[in-house]
Amino acid sequence: MNETMNTLIGRRSVRSYKKEQITKEELDAVLTAGIWAPTGMNRQHTRLVAVTDPHLVKKLSLMNAAVMGSDSDPFYGAPCVVIVFGDSNVYTYVEDGSLAMGNMMNAAHSIGLGSCWIHRAREMFESEEGRALMAEWGIPESYKGVGNCILGYTDNPPADRPRLEGRTVIV
């Protein structure tokens, strides 16, 4: 198999991270993959906000946990989170943001980083606190959170799980 297929097949959702922050070069590579993801009619409306400040990562983690009614860390100790936003005026904003998330997670794996899609970005940024952060970051009000891509160095690699049979049909 070629390198791309090995990356796609080998990527796993990581839920255990070392405290060490990823490098700027690694983050730039992941963000580049995100902005090069396809968008409907090439609108290129998705916005990515990368957060590496430990205090802000903690704040975002608490916001996400509050949506679940929990006080656990839904970011699993990852030192970096990239929030993907899409313009809700664009019919395909969820799909476009999802493609950016997929590209970033595959890029992360290809350069030796762990990643995981953490949901509840929409709810986080519909809150008053979330809207204030969006304004601070220059994200327009029409934008909605699509996903949180946590990034870091894997502490305990997840085990491979076999794929379920019968999920493809060739006609």
Helices and strands as residue ranges (DSSP letters): H 3-10, H 24-35, G 40-42, E 47-51, H 54-68, E 80-87, H 93-110, E 114-118, H 121-124, H 128-137, E 143-152
